[in-house]
Amino acid sequence: MIEAYHYYFTSFALFLIGIYMMIDNPNLIKKIIGLNFAQIAVYLLLVTIAYVDGASPPILAEGFEEPYANPLMHVLVLTAIVVGVSLTALALALAIRLYDEFGTMDTREIEAAIAADDTTSSNSGGSDD
């Protein structure tokens, strides 16, 4: 029998690590890695919830007796993996564009550059009269 509590604890720990990485790190790539940690924690949690001890595949034929495993959670996890990969690709593409624009991956420097650009554009503007 699988001790599900270990998997719940691991999932919770991975999720906390991912959230901490997204909040604490100023580096965009490390924030994306933290997002992936949180996604993996959710996948592990869903598979752990779907586990049924001694279950057979949901095939109605001779040799497969009850209880049957519910394939819905596994399908949801596969769909979530595809969405997670596409989200990661989009986040990396945006990080590359930000690096090309600002020359850094540090969010504090990017925010400072945007704030400096906003103040110079508002000060150099003419009158709207």
Secondary structure, DSSP 8 states (H G I E B T S, - for coil): ---HHHHHHHHHHHHHHHHHHHHH--BHHHHHHHHHHHHHHHHHHHHHHH--TT-B-S--STT--SSB--THHHHHHHHHHHHHHHHHHHHHHHHHHHHHHHS--BHHHHHHHHHHHHHHHHHS-----
